[in-house]
Amino acid sequence: MEGGRYEQGQKRCPQCELFVKWEGLWCPCCGRLLRSKPRAKKLKHGLRRVK
Ligand SMILES: [Zn+2]
């Protein structure tokens, strides 16, 4: 399976570069904000607005 980690309640720590099963928003080991959603690849084109 691919990309199911977030759905399983796991979050990714950008600092430790690993997935942790943690209910809090902050990494229990380094204290950084965890990512709880996968990156939206599909929005790459649509969000590119230039004023
Ligand atoms: Zn961490």
mmCIF file of the protein (N, C-alpha, C, O) and its ligand, coordinates in Angstrom:
data_MODEL
# 
_entry.id   MODEL 
# 
loop_
_entity.id 
_entity.type 
_entity.pdbx_number_of_molecules 
1 polymer     1 
2 non-polymer 1 
# 
_entity_poly.entity_id                      1 
_entity_poly.type                           'polypeptide(L)' 
_entity_poly.nstd_linkage                   no 
_entity_poly.nstd_monomer                   no 
_entity_poly.pdbx_seq_one_letter_code       MEGGRYEQGQKRCPQCELFVKWEGLWCPCCGRLLRSKPRAKKLKHGLRRVK 
_entity_poly.pdbx_seq_one_letter_code_can   MEGGRYEQGQKRCPQCELFVKWEGLWCPCCGRLLRSKPRAKKLKHGLRRVK 
_entity_poly.pdbx_strand_id                 A 
# 
loop_
_entity_poly_seq.entity_id 
_entity_poly_seq.num 
_entity_poly_seq.mon_id 
_entity_poly_seq.hetero 
1 1  MET n 
1 2  GLU n 
1 3  GLY n 
1 4  GLY n 
1 5  ARG n 
1 6  TYR n 
1 7  GLU n 
1 8  GLN n 
1 9  GLY n 
1 10 GLN n 
1 11 LYS n 
1 12 ARG n 
1 13 CYS n 
1 14 PRO n 
1 15 GLN n 
1 16 CYS n 
1 17 GLU n 
1 18 LEU n 
1 19 PHE n 
1 20 VAL n 
1 21 LYS n 
1 22 TRP n 
1 23 GLU n 
1 24 GLY n 
1 25 LEU n 
1 26 TRP n 
1 27 CYS n 
1 28 PRO n 
1 29 CYS n 
1 30 CYS n 
1 31 GLY n 
1 32 ARG n 
1 33 LEU n 
1 34 LEU n 
1 35 ARG n 
1 36 SER n 
1 37 LYS n 
1 38 PRO n 
1 39 ARG n 
1 40 ALA n 
1 41 LYS n 
1 42 LYS n 
1 43 LEU n 
1 44 LYS n 
1 45 HIS n 
1 46 GLY n 
1 47 LEU n 
1 48 ARG n 
1 49 ARG n 
1 50 VAL n 
1 51 LYS n 
# 
loop_
_struct_asym.id 
_struct_asym.entity_id 
A 1 
B 2 
# 
loop_
_chem_comp.id 
_chem_comp.type 
_chem_comp.mon_nstd_flag 
ALA 'L-peptide linking' y 
ARG 'L-peptide linking' y 
CYS 'L-peptide linking' y 
GLN 'L-peptide linking' y 
GLU 'L-peptide linking' y 
GLY 'peptide linking'   y 
HIS 'L-peptide linking' y 
LEU 'L-peptide linking' y 
LYS 'L-peptide linking' y 
MET 'L-peptide linking' y 
PHE 'L-peptide linking' y 
PRO 'L-peptide linking' y 
SER 'L-peptide linking' y 
TRP 'L-peptide linking' y 
TYR 'L-peptide linking' y 
VAL 'L-peptide linking' y 
ZN  non-polymer         . 
# 
_pdbx_entity_nonpoly.entity_id   2 
_pdbx_entity_nonpoly.name        ? 
_pdbx_entity_nonpoly.comp_id     ZN 
# 
_pdbx_nonpoly_scheme.asym_id         B 
_pdbx_nonpoly_scheme.entity_id       2 
_pdbx_nonpoly_scheme.mon_id          ZN 
_pdbx_nonpoly_scheme.ndb_seq_num     1 
_pdbx_nonpoly_scheme.pdb_seq_num     101 
_pdbx_nonpoly_scheme.auth_seq_num    101 
_pdbx_nonpoly_scheme.pdb_mon_id      ZN 
_pdbx_nonpoly_scheme.auth_mon_id     ZN 
_pdbx_nonpoly_scheme.pdb_strand_id   A 
_pdbx_nonpoly_scheme.pdb_ins_code    . 
# 
loop_
_atom_site.group_PDB 
_atom_site.id 
_atom_site.type_symbol 
_atom_site.label_atom_id 
_atom_site.label_alt_id 
_atom_site.label_comp_id 
_atom_site.label_asym_id 
_atom_site.label_entity_id 
_atom_site.label_seq_id 
_atom_site.pdbx_PDB_ins_code 
_atom_site.Cartn_x 
_atom_site.Cartn_y 
_atom_site.Cartn_z 
_atom_site.occupancy 
_atom_site.B_iso_or_equiv 
_atom_site.pdbx_formal_charge 
_atom_site.auth_seq_id 
_atom_site.auth_comp_id 
_atom_site.auth_asym_id 
_atom_site.auth_atom_id 
_atom_site.pdbx_PDB_model_num 
ATOM   1   N  N  . MET A 1 1  ? 0.832  -1.202 0.000   1.00 0.00 ? 1   MET A N  1 
ATOM   2   C  CA . MET A 1 1  ? 0.000  0.000  0.000   1.00 0.00 ? 1   MET A CA 1 
ATOM   3   C  C  . MET A 1 1  ? 0.868  1.254  0.000   1.00 0.00 ? 1   MET A C  1 
ATOM   4   O  O  . MET A 1 1  ? 1.964  1.272  0.561   1.00 0.00 ? 1   MET A O  1 
ATOM   5   N  N  . GLU A 1 2  ? 0.359  2.288  -0.634  1.00 0.00 ? 2   GLU A N  1 
ATOM   6   C  CA . GLU A 1 2  ? 1.136  3.523  -0.697  1.00 0.00 ? 2   GLU A CA 1 
ATOM   7   C  C  . GLU A 1 2  ? 0.355  4.693  -0.092  1.00 0.00 ? 2   GLU A C  1 
ATOM   8   O  O  . GLU A 1 2  ? -0.851 4.823  -0.305  1.00 0.00 ? 2   GLU A O  1 
ATOM   9   N  N  . GLY A 1 3  ? 1.033  5.511  0.637   1.00 0.00 ? 3   GLY A N  1 
ATOM   10  C  CA . GLY A 1 3  ? 0.423  6.732  1.149   1.00 0.00 ? 3   GLY A CA 1 
ATOM   11  C  C  . GLY A 1 3  ? -0.649 6.517  2.201   1.00 0.00 ? 3   GLY A C  1 
ATOM   12  O  O  . GLY A 1 3  ? -1.493 7.387  2.415   1.00 0.00 ? 3   GLY A O  1 
ATOM   13  N  N  . GLY A 1 4  ? -0.624 5.368  2.860   1.00 0.00 ? 4   GLY A N  1 
ATOM   14  C  CA . GLY A 1 4  ? -1.663 5.091  3.838   1.00 0.00 ? 4   GLY A CA 1 
ATOM   15  C  C  . GLY A 1 4  ? -1.261 5.403  5.264   1.00 0.00 ? 4   GLY A C  1 
ATOM   16  O  O  . GLY A 1 4  ? -2.035 5.204  6.200   1.00 0.00 ? 4   GLY A O  1 
ATOM   17  N  N  . ARG A 1 5  ? -0.060 5.888  5.417   1.00 0.00 ? 5   ARG A N  1 
ATOM   18  C  CA . ARG A 1 5  ? 0.441  6.107  6.771   1.00 0.00 ? 5   ARG A CA 1 
ATOM   19  C  C  . ARG A 1 5  ? -0.286 7.228  7.491   1.00 0.00 ? 5   ARG A C  1 
ATOM   20  O  O  . ARG A 1 5  ? -0.564 7.133  8.686   1.00 0.00 ? 5   ARG A O  1 
ATOM   21  N  N  . TYR A 1 6  ? -0.582 8.257  6.780   1.00 0.00 ? 6   TYR A N  1 
ATOM   22  C  CA . TYR A 1 6  ? -1.287 9.371  7.396   1.00 0.00 ? 6   TYR A CA 1 
ATOM   23  C  C  . TYR A 1 6  ? -2.695 8.940  7.807   1.00 0.00 ? 6   TYR A C  1 
ATOM   24  O  O  . TYR A 1 6  ? -3.220 9.372  8.833   1.00 0.00 ? 6   TYR A O  1 
ATOM   25  N  N  . GLU A 1 7  ? -3.283 8.091  6.992   1.00 0.00 ? 7   GLU A N  1 
ATOM   26  C  CA . GLU A 1 7  ? -4.639 7.635  7.270   1.00 0.00 ? 7   GLU A CA 1 
ATOM   27  C  C  . GLU A 1 7  ? -4.677 6.737  8.493   1.00 0.00 ? 7   GLU A C  1 
ATOM   28  O  O  . GLU A 1 7  ? -5.718 6.592  9.135   1.00 0.00 ? 7   GLU A O  1 
ATOM   29  N  N  . GLN A 1 8  ? -3.556 6.143  8.810   1.00 0.00 ? 8   GLN A N  1 
ATOM   30  C  CA . GLN A 1 8  ? -3.500 5.263  9.962   1.00 0.00 ? 8   GLN A CA 1 
ATOM   31  C  C  . GLN A 1 8  ? -3.221 6.030  11.254  1.00 0.00 ? 8   GLN A C  1 
ATOM   32  O  O  . GLN A 1 8  ? -3.030 5.433  12.313  1.00 0.00 ? 8   GLN A O  1 
ATOM   33  N  N  . GLY A 1 9  ? -3.202 7.332  11.154  1.00 0.00 ? 9   GLY A N  1 
ATOM   34  C  CA . GLY A 1 9  ? -2.993 8.142  12.345  1.00 0.00 ? 9   GLY A CA 1 
ATOM   35  C  C  . GLY A 1 9  ? -1.544 8.468  12.605  1.00 0.00 ? 9   GLY A C  1 
ATOM   36  O  O  . GLY A 1 9  ? -1.194 9.027  13.645  1.00 0.00 ? 9   GLY A O  1 
ATOM   37  N  N  . GLN A 1 10 ? -0.693 8.110  11.639  1.00 0.00 ? 10  GLN A N  1 
ATOM   38  C  CA . GLN A 1 10 ? 0.713  8.416  11.820  1.00 0.00 ? 10  GLN A CA 1 
ATOM   39  C  C  . GLN A 1 10 ? 1.033  9.784  11.233  1.00 0.00 ? 10  GLN A C  1 
ATOM   40  O  O  . GLN A 1 10 ? 0.390  10.240 10.288  1.00 0.00 ? 10  GLN A O  1 
ATOM   41  N  N  . LYS A 1 11 ? 2.018  10.410 11.801  1.00 0.00 ? 11  LYS A N  1 
ATOM   42  C  CA . LYS A 1 11 ? 2.427  11.709 11.316  1.00 0.00 ? 11  LYS A CA 1 
ATOM   43  C  C  . LYS A 1 11 ? 3.916  11.695 11.023  1.00 0.00 ? 11  LYS A C  1 
ATOM   44  O  O  . LYS A 1 11 ? 4.680  10.895 11.563  1.00 0.00 ? 11  LYS A O  1 
ATOM   45  N  N  . ARG A 1 12 ? 4.288  12.597 10.162  1.00 0.00 ? 12  ARG A N  1 
ATOM   46  C  CA . ARG A 1 12 ? 5.693  12.613 9.776   1.00 0.00 ? 12  ARG A CA 1 
ATOM   47  C  C  . ARG A 1 12 ? 6.422  13.790 10.410  1.00 0.00 ? 12  ARG A C  1 
ATOM   48  O  O  . ARG A 1 12 ? 5.941  14.923 10.398  1.00 0.00 ? 12  ARG A O  1 
ATOM   49  N  N  . CYS A 1 13 ? 7.558  13.503 10.946  1.00 0.00 ? 13  CYS A N  1 
ATOM   50  C  CA . CYS A 1 13 ? 8.389  14.552 11.514  1.00 0.00 ? 13  CYS A CA 1 
ATOM   51  C  C  . CYS A 1 13 ? 9.452  14.956 10.495  1.00 0.00 ? 13  CYS A C  1 
ATOM   52  O  O  . CYS A 1 13 ? 10.265 14.127 10.085  1.00 0.00 ? 13  CYS A O  1 
ATOM   53  N  N  . PRO A 1 14 ? 9.448  16.213 10.087  1.00 0.00 ? 14  PRO A N  1 
ATOM   54  C  CA . PRO A 1 14 ? 10.421 16.684 9.098   1.00 0.00 ? 14  PRO A CA 1 
ATOM   55  C  C  . PRO A 1 14 ? 11.837 16.713 9.648   1.00 0.00 ? 14  PRO A C  1 
ATOM   56  O  O  . PRO A 1 14 ? 12.806 16.704 8.888   1.00 0.00 ? 14  PRO A O  1 
ATOM   57  N  N  . GLN A 1 15 ? 11.952 16.747 10.948  1.00 0.00 ? 15  GLN A N  1 
ATOM   58  C  CA . GLN A 1 15 ? 13.271 16.801 11.562  1.00 0.00 ? 15  GLN A CA 1 
ATOM   59  C  C  . GLN A 1 15 ? 13.875 15.407 11.694  1.00 0.00 ? 15  GLN A C  1 
ATOM   60  O  O  . GLN A 1 15 ? 15.016 15.169 11.297  1.00 0.00 ? 15  GLN A O  1 
ATOM   61  N  N  . CYS A 1 16 ? 13.098 14.502 12.252  1.00 0.00 ? 16  CYS A N  1 
ATOM   62  C  CA . CYS A 1 16 ? 13.603 13.132 12.445  1.00 0.00 ? 16  CYS A CA 1 
ATOM   63  C  C  . CYS A 1 16 ? 13.482 12.318 11.168  1.00 0.00 ? 16  CYS A C  1 
ATOM   64  O  O  . CYS A 1 16 ? 14.118 11.273 11.030  1.00 0.00 ? 16  CYS A O  1 
ATOM   65  N  N  . GLU A 1 17 ? 12.668 12.794 10.235  1.00 0.00 ? 17  GLU A N  1 
ATOM   66  C  CA . GLU A 1 17 ? 12.418 12.105 8.973   1.00 0.00 ? 17  GLU A CA 1 
ATOM   67  C  C  . GLU A 1 17 ? 11.901 10.697 9.178   1.00 0.00 ? 17  GLU A C  1 
ATOM   68  O  O  . GLU A 1 17 ? 12.365 9.744  8.551   1.00 0.00 ? 17  GLU A O  1 
ATOM   69  N  N  . LEU A 1 18 ? 10.940 10.588 10.062  1.00 0.00 ? 18  LEU A N  1 
ATOM   70  C  CA . LEU A 1 18 ? 10.297 9.297  10.231  1.00 0.00 ? 18  LEU A CA 1 
ATOM   71  C  C  . LEU A 1 18 ? 8.833  9.492  10.630  1.00 0.00 ? 18  LEU A C  1 
ATOM   72  O  O  . LEU A 1 18 ? 8.415  10.563 11.070  1.00 0.00 ? 18  LEU A O  1 
ATOM   73  N  N  . PHE A 1 19 ? 8.082  8.413  10.457  1.00 0.00 ? 19  PHE A N  1 
ATOM   74  C  CA . PHE A 1 19 ? 6.673  8.471  10.827  1.00 0.00 ? 19  PHE A CA 1 
ATOM   75  C  C  . PHE A 1 19 ? 6.515  8.039  12.274  1.00 0.00 ? 19  PHE A C  1 
ATOM   76  O  O  . PHE A 1 19 ? 7.125  7.070  12.724  1.00 0.00 ? 19  PHE A O  1 
ATOM   77  N  N  . VAL A 1 20 ? 5.691  8.772  12.983  1.00 0.00 ? 20  VAL A N  1 
ATOM   78  C  CA . VAL A 1 20 ? 5.437  8.418  14.363  1.00 0.00 ? 20  VAL A CA 1 
ATOM   79  C  C  . VAL A 1 20 ? 3.933  8.323  14.588  1.00 0.00 ? 20  VAL A C  1 
ATOM   80  O  O  . VAL A 1 20 ? 3.152  9.087  14.021  1.00 0.00 ? 20  VAL A O  1 
ATOM   81  N  N  . LYS A 1 21 ? 3.553  7.380  15.417  1.00 0.00 ? 21  LYS A N  1 
ATOM   82  C  CA . LYS A 1 21 ? 2.141  7.294  15.779  1.00 0.00 ? 21  LYS A CA 1 
ATOM   83  C  C  . LYS A 1 21 ? 1.941  8.098  17.042  1.00 0.00 ? 21  LYS A C  1 
ATOM   84  O  O  . LYS A 1 21 ? 2.236  7.645  18.148  1.00 0.00 ? 21  LYS A O  1 
ATOM   85  N  N  . TRP A 1 22 ? 1.435  9.297  16.853  1.00 0.00 ? 22  TRP A N  1 
ATOM   86  C  CA . TRP A 1 22 ? 1.410  10.272 17.929  1.00 0.00 ? 22  TRP A CA 1 
ATOM   87  C  C  . TRP A 1 22 ? 0.185  11.153 17.752  1.00 0.00 ? 22  TRP A C  1 
ATOM   88  O  O  . TRP A 1 22 ? -0.063 11.665 16.660  1.00 0.00 ? 22  TRP A O  1 
ATOM   89  N  N  . GLU A 1 23 ? -0.567 11.329 18.801  1.00 0.00 ? 23  GLU A N  1 
ATOM   90  C  CA . GLU A 1 23 ? -1.804 12.098 18.677  1.00 0.00 ? 23  GLU A CA 1 
ATOM   91  C  C  . GLU A 1 23 ? -1.573 13.594 18.746  1.00 0.00 ? 23  GLU A C  1 
ATOM   92  O  O  . GLU A 1 23 ? -2.403 14.382 18.292  1.00 0.00 ? 23  GLU A O  1 
ATOM   93  N  N  . GLY A 1 24 ? -0.468 13.971 19.303  1.00 0.00 ? 24  GLY A N  1 
ATOM   94  C  CA . GLY A 1 24 ? -0.182 15.396 19.431  1.00 0.00 ? 24  GLY A CA 1 
ATOM   95  C  C  . GLY A 1 24 ? 0.290  16.002 18.122  1.00 0.00 ? 24  GLY A C  1 
ATOM   96  O  O  . GLY A 1 24 ? 0.591  15.288 17.166  1.00 0.00 ? 24  GLY A O  1 
ATOM   97  N  N  . LEU A 1 25 ? 0.351  17.308 18.090  1.00 0.00 ? 25  LEU A N  1 
ATOM   98  C  CA . LEU A 1 25 ? 0.796  17.997 16.890  1.00 0.00 ? 25  LEU A CA 1 
ATOM   99  C  C  . LEU A 1 25 ? 2.311  18.101 16.828  1.00 0.00 ? 25  LEU A C  1 
ATOM   100 O  O  . LEU A 1 25 ? 2.883  18.347 15.766  1.00 0.00 ? 25  LEU A O  1 
ATOM   101 N  N  . TRP A 1 26 ? 2.947  17.915 17.955  1.00 0.00 ? 26  TRP A N  1 
ATOM   102 C  CA . TRP A 1 26 ? 4.378  18.145 18.035  1.00 0.00 ? 26  TRP A CA 1 
ATOM   103 C  C  . TRP A 1 26 ? 5.128  16.837 18.234  1.00 0.00 ? 26  TRP A C  1 
ATOM   104 O  O  . TRP A 1 26 ? 4.652  15.931 18.918  1.00 0.00 ? 26  TRP A O  1 
ATOM   105 N  N  . CYS A 1 27 ? 6.287  16.751 17.637  1.00 0.00 ? 27  CYS A N  1 
ATOM   106 C  CA . CYS A 1 27 ? 7.098  15.551 17.727  1.00 0.00 ? 27  CYS A CA 1 
ATOM   107 C  C  . CYS A 1 27 ? 7.528  15.280 19.175  1.00 0.00 ? 27  CYS A C  1 
ATOM   108 O  O  . CYS A 1 27 ? 8.047  16.170 19.848  1.00 0.00 ? 27  CYS A O  1 
ATOM   109 N  N  . PRO A 1 28 ? 7.312  14.069 19.642  1.00 0.00 ? 28  PRO A N  1 
ATOM   110 C  CA . PRO A 1 28 ? 7.676  13.726 21.017  1.00 0.00 ? 28  PRO A CA 1 
ATOM   111 C  C  . PRO A 1 28 ? 9.178  13.670 21.245  1.00 0.00 ? 28  PRO A C  1 
ATOM   112 O  O  . PRO A 1 28 ? 9.628  13.702 22.391  1.00 0.00 ? 28  PRO A O  1 
ATOM   113 N  N  . CYS A 1 29 ? 9.942  13.591 20.200  1.00 0.00 ? 29  CYS A N  1 
ATOM   114 C  CA . CYS A 1 29 ? 11.391 13.482 20.392  1.00 0.00 ? 29  CYS A CA 1 
ATOM   115 C  C  . CYS A 1 29 ? 12.142 14.780 20.134  1.00 0.00 ? 29  CYS A C  1 
ATOM   116 O  O  . CYS A 1 29 ? 13.120 15.067 20.825  1.00 0.00 ? 29  CYS A O  1 
ATOM   117 N  N  . CYS A 1 30 ? 11.714 15.563 19.166  1.00 0.00 ? 30  CYS A N  1 
ATOM   118 C  CA . CYS A 1 30 ? 12.445 16.780 18.866  1.00 0.00 ? 30  CYS A CA 1 
ATOM   119 C  C  . CYS A 1 30 ? 11.611 18.043 19.048  1.00 0.00 ? 30  CYS A C  1 
ATOM   120 O  O  . CYS A 1 30 ? 12.153 19.148 19.084  1.00 0.00 ? 30  CYS A O  1 
ATOM   121 N  N  . GLY A 1 31 ? 10.290 17.881 19.161  1.00 0.00 ? 31  GLY A N  1 
ATOM   122 C  CA . GLY A 1 31 ? 9.437  19.016 19.475  1.00 0.00 ? 31  GLY A CA 1 
ATOM   123 C  C  . GLY A 1 31 ? 9.018  19.848 18.284  1.00 0.00 ? 31  GLY A C  1 
ATOM   124 O  O  . GLY A 1 31 ? 8.450  20.928 18.440  1.00 0.00 ? 31  GLY A O  1 
ATOM   125 N  N  . ARG A 1 32 ? 9.298  19.347 17.097  1.00 0.00 ? 32  ARG A N  1 
ATOM   126 C  CA . ARG A 1 32 ? 8.887  20.092 15.911  1.00 0.00 ? 32  ARG A CA 1 
ATOM   127 C  C  . ARG A 1 32 ? 7.466  19.744 15.523  1.00 0.00 ? 32  ARG A C  1 
ATOM   128 O  O  . ARG A 1 32 ? 6.920  18.718 15.929  1.00 0.00 ? 32  ARG A O  1 
ATOM   129 N  N  . LEU A 1 33 ? 6.873  20.635 14.716  1.00 0.00 ? 33  LEU A N  1 
ATOM   130 C  CA . LEU A 1 33 ? 5.508  20.412 14.266  1.00 0.00 ? 33  LEU A CA 1 
ATOM   131 C  C  . LEU A 1 33 ? 5.460  19.254 13.277  1.00 0.00 ? 33  LEU A C  1 
ATOM   132 O  O  . LEU A 1 33 ? 6.219  19.211 12.309  1.00 0.00 ? 33  LEU A O  1 
ATOM   133 N  N  . LEU A 1 34 ? 4.570  18.335 13.535  1.00 0.00 ? 34  LEU A N  1 
ATOM   134 C  CA . LEU A 1 34 ? 4.463  17.165 12.672  1.00 0.00 ? 34  LEU A CA 1 
ATOM   135 C  C  . LEU A 1 34 ? 3.543  17.438 11.497  1.00 0.00 ? 34  LEU A C  1 
ATOM   136 O  O  . LEU A 1 34 ? 2.604  18.228 11.588  1.00 0.00 ? 34  LEU A O  1 
ATOM   137 N  N  . ARG A 1 35 ? 3.828  16.783 10.417  1.00 0.00 ? 35  ARG A N  1 
ATOM   138 C  CA . ARG A 1 35 ? 2.931  16.841 9.256   1.00 0.00 ? 35  ARG A CA 1 
ATOM   139 C  C  . ARG A 1 35 ? 1.872  15.765 9.404   1.00 0.00 ? 35  ARG A C  1 
ATOM   140 O  O  . ARG A 1 35 ? 2.178  14.596 9.639   1.00 0.00 ? 35  ARG A O  1 
ATOM   141 N  N  . SER A 1 36 ? 0.629  16.177 9.263   1.00 0.00 ? 36  SER A N  1 
ATOM   142 C  CA . SER A 1 36 ? -0.445 15.213 9.436   1.00 0.00 ? 36  SER A CA 1 
ATOM   143 C  C  . SER A 1 36 ? -1.140 14.913 8.121   1.00 0.00 ? 36  SER A C  1 
ATOM   144 O  O  . SER A 1 36 ? -2.039 14.075 8.058   1.00 0.00 ? 36  SER A O  1 
ATOM   145 N  N  . LYS A 1 37 ? -0.718 15.604 7.076   1.00 0.00 ? 37  LYS A N  1 
ATOM   146 C  CA . LYS A 1 37 ? -1.333 15.363 5.768   1.00 0.00 ? 37  LYS A CA 1 
ATOM   147 C  C  . LYS A 1 37 ? -0.246 15.175 4.723   1.00 0.00 ? 37  LYS A C  1 
ATOM   148 O  O  . LYS A 1 37 ? 0.819  15.789 4.799   1.00 0.00 ? 37  LYS A O  1 
ATOM   149 N  N  . PRO A 1 38 ? -0.521 14.336 3.766   1.00 0.00 ? 38  PRO A N  1 
ATOM   150 C  CA . PRO A 1 38 ? 0.440  14.147 2.676   1.00 0.00 ? 38  PRO A CA 1 
ATOM   151 C  C  . PRO A 1 38 ? 0.498  15.377 1.786   1.00 0.00 ? 38  PRO A C  1 
ATOM   152 O  O  . PRO A 1 38 ? -0.442 16.171 1.746   1.00 0.00 ? 38  PRO A O  1 
ATOM   153 N  N  . ARG A 1 39 ? 1.563  15.523 1.101   1.00 0.00 ? 39  ARG A N  1 
ATOM   154 C  CA . ARG A 1 39 ? 1.709  16.667 0.211   1.00 0.00 ? 39  ARG A CA 1 
ATOM   155 C  C  . ARG A 1 39 ? 0.739  16.570 -0.955  1.00 0.00 ? 39  ARG A C  1 
ATOM   156 O  O  . ARG A 1 39 ? 0.552  15.505 -1.544  1.00 0.00 ? 39  ARG A O  1 
ATOM   157 N  N  . ALA A 1 40 ? 0.137  17.680 -1.271  1.00 0.00 ? 40  ALA A N  1 
ATOM   158 C  CA . ALA A 1 40 ? -0.832 17.698 -2.363  1.00 0.00 ? 40  ALA A CA 1 
ATOM   159 C  C  . ALA A 1 40 ? -0.125 17.932 -3.683  1.00 0.00 ? 40  ALA A C  1 
ATOM   160 O  O  . ALA A 1 40 ? 0.203  19.062 -4.047  1.00 0.00 ? 40  ALA A O  1 
ATOM   161 N  N  . LYS A 1 41 ? 0.098  16.855 -4.376  1.00 0.00 ? 41  LYS A N  1 
ATOM   162 C  CA . LYS A 1 41 ? 0.831  16.974 -5.638  1.00 0.00 ? 41  LYS A CA 1 
ATOM   163 C  C  . LYS A 1 41 ? -0.039 17.518 -6.759  1.00 0.00 ? 41  LYS A C  1 
ATOM   164 O  O  . LYS A 1 41 ? 0.437  18.167 -7.690  1.00 0.00 ? 41  LYS A O  1 
ATOM   165 N  N  . LYS A 1 42 ? -1.328 17.232 -6.639  1.00 0.00 ? 42  LYS A N  1 
ATOM   166 C  CA . LYS A 1 42 ? -2.237 17.603 -7.725  1.00 0.00 ? 42  LYS A CA 1 
ATOM   167 C  C  . LYS A 1 42 ? -2.471 19.103 -7.809  1.00 0.00 ? 42  LYS A C  1 
ATOM   168 O  O  . LYS A 1 42 ? -2.880 19.620 -8.849  1.00 0.00 ? 42  LYS A O  1 
ATOM   169 N  N  . LEU A 1 43 ? -2.211 19.793 -6.713  1.00 0.00 ? 43  LEU A N  1 
ATOM   170 C  CA . LEU A 1 43 ? -2.494 21.219 -6.679  1.00 0.00 ? 43  LEU A CA 1 
ATOM   171 C  C  . LEU A 1 43 ? -1.344 22.058 -7.229  1.00 0.00 ? 43  LEU A C  1 
ATOM   172 O  O  . LEU A 1 43 ? -1.383 23.288 -7.206  1.00 0.00 ? 43  LEU A O  1 
ATOM   173 N  N  . LYS A 1 44 ? -0.343 21.378 -7.712  1.00 0.00 ? 44  LYS A N  1 
ATOM   174 C  CA . LYS A 1 44 ? 0.864  22.075 -8.128  1.00 0.00 ? 44  LYS A CA 1 
ATOM   175 C  C  . LYS A 1 44 ? 0.607  23.126 -9.193  1.00 0.00 ? 44  LYS A C  1 
ATOM   176 O  O  . LYS A 1 44 ? 1.177  24.217 -9.155  1.00 0.00 ? 44  LYS A O  1 
ATOM   177 N  N  . HIS A 1 45 ? -0.249 22.794 -10.133 1.00 0.00 ? 45  HIS A N  1 
ATOM   178 C  CA . HIS A 1 45 ? -0.497 23.735 -11.208 1.00 0.00 ? 45  HIS A CA 1 
ATOM   179 C  C  . HIS A 1 45 ? -1.533 24.780 -10.816 1.00 0.00 ? 45  HIS A C  1 
ATOM   180 O  O  . HIS A 1 45 ? -1.391 25.965 -11.118 1.00 0.00 ? 45  HIS A O  1 
ATOM   181 N  N  . GLY A 1 46 ? -2.571 24.319 -10.143 1.00 0.00 ? 46  GLY A N  1 
ATOM   182 C  CA . GLY A 1 46 ? -3.673 25.213 -9.855  1.00 0.00 ? 46  GLY A CA 1 
ATOM   183 C  C  . GLY A 1 46 ? -3.330 26.341 -8.903  1.00 0.00 ? 46  GLY A C  1 
ATOM   184 O  O  . GLY A 1 46 ? -3.914 27.421 -8.987  1.00 0.00 ? 46  GLY A O  1 
ATOM   185 N  N  . LEU A 1 47 ? -2.406 26.111 -8.016  1.00 0.00 ? 47  LEU A N  1 
ATOM   186 C  CA . LEU A 1 47 ? -2.123 27.115 -6.997  1.00 0.00 ? 47  LEU A CA 1 
ATOM   187 C  C  . LEU A 1 47 ? -1.111 28.158 -7.454  1.00 0.00 ? 47  LEU A C  1 
ATOM   188 O  O  . LEU A 1 47 ? -0.822 29.120 -6.743  1.00 0.00 ? 47  LEU A O  1 
ATOM   189 N  N  . ARG A 1 48 ? -0.596 27.953 -8.617  1.00 0.00 ? 48  ARG A N  1 
ATOM   190 C  CA . ARG A 1 48 ? 0.447  28.874 -9.057  1.00 0.00 ? 48  ARG A CA 1 
ATOM   191 C  C  . ARG A 1 48 ? -0.168 30.132 -9.670  1.00 0.00 ? 48  ARG A C  1 
ATOM   192 O  O  . ARG A 1 48 ? -0.371 30.218 -10.881 1.00 0.00 ? 48  ARG A O  1 
ATOM   193 N  N  . ARG A 1 49 ? -0.449 31.076 -8.829  1.00 0.00 ? 49  ARG A N  1 
ATOM   194 C  CA . ARG A 1 49 ? -1.034 32.313 -9.325  1.00 0.00 ? 49  ARG A CA 1 
ATOM   195 C  C  . ARG A 1 49 ? -0.026 33.445 -9.239  1.00 0.00 ? 49  ARG A C  1 
ATOM   196 O  O  . ARG A 1 49 ? 0.703  33.595 -8.259  1.00 0.00 ? 49  ARG A O  1 
ATOM   197 N  N  . VAL A 1 50 ? -0.014 34.221 -10.285 1.00 0.00 ? 50  VAL A N  1 
ATOM   198 C  CA . VAL A 1 50 ? 0.895  35.362 -10.302 1.00 0.00 ? 50  VAL A CA 1 
ATOM   199 C  C  . VAL A 1 50 ? 0.056  36.627 -10.355 1.00 0.00 ? 50  VAL A C  1 
ATOM   200 O  O  . VAL A 1 50 ? -0.857 36.745 -11.171 1.00 0.00 ? 50  VAL A O  1 
ATOM   201 N  N  . LYS A 1 51 ? 0.363  37.538 -9.508  1.00 0.00 ? 51  LYS A N  1 
ATOM   202 C  CA . LYS A 1 51 ? -0.418 38.766 -9.487  1.00 0.00 ? 51  LYS A CA 1 
ATOM   203 C  C  . LYS A 1 51 ? -0.121 39.648 -10.698 1.00 0.00 ? 51  LYS A C  1 
ATOM   204 O  O  . LYS A 1 51 ? -0.700 40.726 -10.833 1.00 0.00 ? 51  LYS A O  1 
HETATM 205 ZN ZN . ZN  B 2 .  ? 11.083 14.654 15.576  1.00 0.00 2 101 ZN  A ZN 1 
# 
